[in-house]
């Protein structure tokens, strides 16, 4: 892959070590790398175009990343979807050739990834004609696991070696010292983690995060991750269904 202009973002915030690990991949591949990430965590924001506080002006501040000297970095008071859109409009020094989003703390799998800020940034870039890759590490949170960020590096570099221009891919890597080989995967029906209503009254709805124990399709991202494989899935962003339709009724 020729040298590219790469924008690295995430939804875990500018201080996430996963962000630094992903940016380091781009730097080691010789790409011109710029970091722009939310000033605070923005998980679960999907492709939302919201600035912090709902303002139309977006505040940003320069940061110095000690592990990546010379890499421009910005903490942005907005969700990752808006950061990706701003990058596509030429903010942060110019329009990127590639957007990398992650490394997310926890897998982004199944149709539930529509809610992910990590994936939302990649999809926003793709809608605007930019090649994009969302990257997640399957860290279990119950009990909490220690993220092994460095195991993701070779998979990101492999994917960047074959990603086709104009596409958007979703990469998930098991959080173990010796993850299995990379496999193409379908999306499982929803995901392994869901929010459920556990209490509701006139003023408050109380949610609880639960892990599903349903069986998953063996060739899906969830099934392959549980079997120890790293998975990659090509996503389709917003598009019309191309099939003949009757004339809509008046």
Secondary structure, DSSP 8 states (H G I E B T S, - for coil): ----EEEEE-SS-TT-HHHHHHHHHHHHTT-EEEEEEESS--TT-TT---BGGG-SS--EEEE--GGGTT-EEEEESB-HHHHHHHHHTT-TTS--SEEEEEEEES---SGGGGG-HHHHHHHHHHHTT-EEEEEEEE--BTTB----GGGGHHHHHHHHHH--TT-EEEEEEESSTT---EEE-B--SS-SEEEEEEEE-SS-EEEEEEE------TTBHHHHHHTT-EEEEE---S----S-------
